[in-house]
Amino acid sequence: MEQEIKIITPSELNERIEKGEKLELIDVREHEEVANGMVPGAKHMPMGEIPIRMEELDKGKEYIFICRSGRRSENVCHYLQDQGFKCVNMVGGMLEWDGEVEF
């Protein structure tokens, strides 16, 4: 049976960042998409590279995944959760992000 994916809204994530929480953020969009800015502190790992870059992730940490709308990051969460990782999907994606961005 498929596990529920934990979610966070863009505004909840922004609050946690503003409080100075140390979060593990991963942006799974393509290179040309992240050129328009990423959530501050996010690591870029395009969705297609996830299977070959999984060893960069730590099963002891919880990761928040980000994409444009929340659909690709949800798929990544399902995939990685099946591999034993702790995942949270930012629903609404960058379309609903109104916090700062870094380039």
Secondary structure, DSSP 8 states (H G I E B T S, - for coil): -----EEE-HHHHHHHHHTT---EEEE-S-HHHHTT-B-TT-EE--GGGHHHHGGGS-TTSEEEEE-SSSHHHHHHHHHHHHTT-EEEEETTGGGG--S--B-
